[in-house]
Amino acid sequence: EPVYNSDGDELFLLDQIKDDKDEIERLNNLMALKRSLTRLKGKELDIIQKRYYQDMTQTEIAAEMGISQVQVSRMEKRILKELKKQV
């Protein structure tokens, strides 16, 4: 499912962490990503949901969570790196 759609341009969370391989590999990665997402808890899960499913900016997330945009950026980068490693 797309997590962002603007004027026909769709963004998928998997696109942020995928490898360019064949379709079977893509589907395997998608299943692994879904499993990995279920392991996220607390702030990590909130950030990914807000960023990729609610289309919020890092600045909006930071204001809502009471932290800086830089902290959100670092956390998002770390989370995506871990998700990519798991996938």
C-alpha positions as CSV (number, residue, x, y, z in Angstrom):
1,E,0.0,0.0,0.0
2,P,1.3,3.5,-0.7
3,V,2.1,5.6,2.3
4,Y,2.0,8.8,0.4
5,N,0.3,9.9,-2.8
6,S,0.6,13.3,-4.4
7,D,-0.5,14.0,-8.0
8,G,-0.1,10.4,-8.9
9,D,3.4,10.1,-7.3
10,E,3.2,7.3,-4.8
11,L,5.8,6.6,-2.0
12,F,6.1,3.2,-0.4
13,L,7.9,2.7,2.9
14,L,9.6,-0.3,1.3
15,D,11.1,2.0,-1.4
16,Q,13.1,3.7,1.3
17,I,14.9,0.5,2.3
18,K,14.6,-1.9,-0.7
19,D,17.2,-3.5,-2.9
20,D,16.7,-3.4,-6.6
21,K,16.0,-7.1,-7.2
22,D,13.3,-9.2,-8.9
23,E,9.6,-9.2,-8.0
24,I,9.8,-12.3,-5.8
25,E,12.6,-10.7,-3.8
26,R,10.5,-7.5,-3.5
27,L,7.6,-9.5,-2.1
28,N,9.8,-11.3,0.3
29,N,11.2,-8.0,1.4
30,L,7.7,-6.6,1.9
31,M,6.7,-9.6,4.1
32,A,9.9,-9.1,6.1
33,L,9.3,-5.4,6.4
34,K,5.7,-6.0,7.7
35,R,7.2,-8.4,10.4
36,S,9.8,-5.9,11.3
37,L,7.3,-3.1,11.7
38,T,5.4,-5.2,14.3
39,R,8.6,-5.1,16.4
40,L,8.7,-1.3,16.6
41,K,7.5,0.1,19.9
42,G,6.9,3.5,21.4
43,K,8.5,6.5,19.8
44,E,10.0,4.4,17.0
45,L,6.6,3.2,15.9
46,D,5.0,6.7,16.3
47,I,7.7,8.2,14.1
48,I,7.3,5.7,11.3
49,Q,3.5,5.8,11.4
50,K,3.4,9.6,11.4
51,R,6.1,10.0,8.8
52,Y,5.0,7.4,6.3
53,Y,1.4,6.7,7.0
54,Q,0.1,10.1,8.1
55,D,2.4,12.1,5.8
56,M,3.7,14.3,8.6
57,T,7.0,16.3,8.3
58,Q,9.8,15.8,10.8
59,T,9.1,19.3,12.1
60,E,5.5,18.4,12.7
61,I,6.4,15.2,14.5
62,A,9.0,17.0,16.6
63,A,6.5,19.6,17.7
64,E,3.9,17.0,18.6
65,M,6.5,14.8,20.5
66,G,8.2,17.7,22.2
67,I,11.6,17.0,20.8
68,S,13.8,18.7,18.1
69,Q,13.5,18.1,14.3
70,V,17.1,16.9,14.4
71,Q,16.2,14.2,17.0
72,V,13.4,13.0,14.8
73,S,15.7,12.9,11.8
74,R,18.3,10.9,13.7
75,M,15.7,8.5,15.1
76,E,14.1,8.0,11.6
77,K,17.5,7.4,10.0
78,R,18.4,4.8,12.7
79,I,15.0,3.1,12.5
80,L,15.2,2.9,8.7
81,K,18.8,1.5,8.9
82,E,17.6,-1.2,11.4
83,L,14.6,-2.0,9.2
84,K,16.8,-2.4,6.2
85,K,19.1,-4.7,8.1
86,Q,16.2,-6.9,9.2
87,V,14.8,-7.0,5.6
